[in-house]
């Protein structure tokens, strides 16, 4: 079952949230999951919907939300402070949601959404128990030397990284170097042939649905063992 609601981020911005509920509307897990989209897509990206629905089937209350710029139909992302404010507001809303009775939350982010969440966690401003990156934007395209890694070393909660071997924003050798320097628990799931959206070329003969199901299974396994 899905619920849709709207949330005021500030006095100018209203965003939509889609909440996927477990069968019977009863959470079998005490951890909630919040999913944020990437810069070029929104909460209704097929990957994010598939993961949310798969997690709900496994007993996790899962929420997807739009950043304000996507809610308005704009292409350019909001200022950093607005992106951060949105993440915080969504978490606060779900923490106070009657009937959920969740004990903790995990933040999942596709590219931009994950980067912003991790920056907030590093600064102690987003109280979640784990981070999942659906393609972390480690550097600008074609510039693996310009790493966006400094804040990752200040994070103390468990992290799960999904990375494609064809990701132009996350050179695999650079990512592995960064991970070796991270002191918090981390896991890396490599998608052979995957791009920044973790999609495979058509020649691989693997349907998007199969890819989404595999990613969801991996996330569930990680949630249960961390």
N, C-alpha and C positions, 0 to 999 in steps of 0.2 A: 504494500500500500504506500502511496506517496501523498505527502502534504505539501502545499505551497503557501508560503507566507511572505510578507514584505517587512523590511526592517529599515528604520531610519539610522543612517550612519552619522549624520549631522543635520543641521537645519536646512541643508540644500540637497542632500543625496539620499535617495531611497533605493534599496536593492531588493532583489528577490532571492529567496532561499527555497530549495527543493529538498524535502526530508523524506528519505526512504526508510520505511518502518519494516521490521521483521514480520513474518507471517503471524497473524493473530494480534498484531500491534504490541507484542510483548518482547522486550529485549532480553535475549538469553545471555547477553554479554554486558558487563558493567562498564565497558569502554565505548565511548562514542567516537565517531570518525567524521572529520570535517575536510571537505575537498575543495581546493581552490584551482581555478583554471589558469592557463598560460596567457601570454600577452596577445596572441592572435586568435584566441577562441573564447568560448564562454562556458558556463556551467553545463550546457547541453551538448558538449562535445561527446560523441559516441563512446569514447574511452572512459570518460568520467561517469557517464550514465551506467555503463556496464559494470564498472567497479562498484559504484554505489549500490546497484541492485544486487550484485553478487554478495556484497558484505551484508546487506539486509537479510538475504536468504540465510546467511550464516549466523544471524542473530544480532548483528550490530546496527544500531541506529546510526544512519549516515546522512550527512547534509552536504549539499553542493550550493555554492553561492556565486553571484556575480559581483565583480568589482563595479563601482559606480560608472566608470566610462563605458563598460559593455552594456550596462542597463540603459544607458542613454544612446547606444548605437554608435559610439565613437570608436575610432581605431587606435588613437594614441592613449597609452596607459595614464592613469591618474598620477599625481605627484606622490612621492614616496610616503609622505605623511598620511595621505588619504588611503593608500593601499594598506598601510599598517593599521590605521584606525578601523578600517573595514574588518580585517582579520579579528581584531580585539572585540569589536562589537558583536560579531557572529558568535564567537566563543562565549561571551557573556550572556548572550541571548539563550544559547542552548544549555548553559550551566543553570540558568534560572527557569528552564522550561518545565512546567508542572507535568508530573507523570513519568518523566524520563528516568529520574533517580540514577543518573550515571555517576560513577566514581572518578572517571578520568576521561581525557580526550586525546586522540592522536590527530596530528595535522598532516594532511596529504596535499601535495602541490605539484601541479604540472608546470615546470619551468618557472616563470615569474611567480606564480602562487607559492611554490615551494621555497624560492629564494627569500621572499618577503617573510614567510613564516619563520624560516631559520634565523633571519636577522633579528626578529622579535624575540625568539627563544634565547639567542645569544645575549641579548640585552636584558633578559629577565622580565620581559613584558608580555609574553604569551605562555600561559601555564598549561602546557600539554605534556604528556608522558612519552611521546615518541614522534618522530618525523619520518615521512615517506616522500621521496623525491621521484616523480615520474619524468625523469630527464632533467638533471640539474644544469642550469646555464653557467657552467664553470668559467667561461670566457666568451668574448665576442667571436662571431664567426670568422675563422681564418686567423685568429690571434691567440693561440694557446698560451702565449707568454703573459697575457693580461688576465691573470687569475682573479676570480671573485671568491677567495677562500678564507680571508683573514678571520671572519667571524665564526667560521665552522669550528675552529680550534677552541672556542669558548663555550661550546655546547656540551652539556653533560648527560643528556638523555639519549636513548638508543635511536639510531637512524638506519633507514633502509634506502639504498640508492638503486634505482633502475637506470641502466645506461645502455644505449645502443652503440654498436661498433661503428656506425656511420654518422654519429651525431657530430655535426659541425660546431656545436657549442660546448662540447665536452670531450676533449681528446682523452682517449682511454688511458694512455700512459701518464698523462698529467693527473687524471682523476686518481689513479692508483697511488701516485706519489703523495697526493693530498691525503688520501685515506690512511696512509702509513703514519701520518703525523697527527691524526685525530686520536684523542685519548678516550673518548666515550665509545660505548659499544656500537659497532656498525656492521652492516651486511651489504654486499654488492651483488646484484643480480644482473648479469650481462645478457643483453639481447643481441645475439649474433645477426648482423645485417640490419639492425634497427636504426632508424634515424632519430632526430630529436623528439619526435612524437612517438617513438618506439614502434613505428610501423615498418613492416618488411616490404621489399620490392615484390612486385607481382610475380616475378620469376621464382620466388621462394615457394609459391603454391600453398601458402598458409593464409586462411581467411582472417580478416580483422577480428571476427568473433572468437576465433580460437586464440588469438594473441591476447585479447582482453580477458578471456577465461583463465589463461595461464598466469597472467599478471595478478588477477584477483586471488587465485589459489595461493600464489606466493605471499601475498600480503596477509591473507588469513593465517597461513602457517607462521609467519613472523609475529603477528599479533598474539598468537597463542603461546609462543615460546619465549618471548622477550622478558 
